[in-house]
Amino acid sequence: MQNRFGLKDGVMLVLLLTVATLVVLGMFGNDRVLEQVQQVESKVG
């Protein structure tokens, strides 16, 4: 029986996981920036 999981599949899986991780980290980073902006706005006004 032929192995159905090839090198291309492994590379695509790693790329997909990398992109998903970057998206999640980007979302958390945007949350931090938003909190900092809100703190500065509350100090100013």
C-alpha positions as CSV (number, residue, x, y, z in Angstrom):
1,M,0.0,0.0,0.0
2,Q,1.3,3.4,-0.9
3,N,2.0,6.0,1.7
4,R,-0.4,8.9,1.2
5,F,1.3,11.5,3.4
6,G,4.2,12.9,1.3
7,L,6.8,15.6,1.7
8,K,4.5,18.2,0.0
9,D,1.8,17.4,2.5
10,G,4.2,17.9,5.4
11,V,5.4,21.2,4.1
12,M,1.9,22.5,3.6
13,L,0.9,21.4,7.1
14,V,3.9,23.3,8.6
15,L,3.1,26.4,6.5
16,L,-0.6,26.3,7.6
17,L,0.3,26.0,11.3
18,T,2.9,28.8,10.9
19,V,0.3,31.1,9.3
20,A,-2.3,30.2,12.0
21,T,0.2,30.9,14.8
22,L,1.1,34.3,13.2
23,V,-2.6,35.3,13.0
24,V,-3.2,34.4,16.6
25,L,-0.1,36.3,17.8
26,G,-1.1,39.3,15.7
27,M,-4.6,39.3,17.3
28,F,-3.0,39.4,20.8
29,G,-0.6,42.1,19.7
30,N,-3.5,44.3,18.4
31,D,-5.3,43.8,21.7
32,R,-2.2,45.1,23.6
33,V,-1.9,48.1,21.3
34,L,-5.6,48.9,21.8
35,E,-5.3,48.8,25.5
36,Q,-2.3,51.1,25.5
37,V,-4.2,53.6,23.2
38,Q,-7.2,53.5,25.6
39,Q,-4.9,54.2,28.6
40,V,-3.3,57.2,26.9
41,E,-6.7,58.5,25.9
42,S,-8.0,58.2,29.5
43,K,-4.9,60.1,30.7
44,V,-5.3,62.9,28.1
45,G,-9.0,63.4,28.3
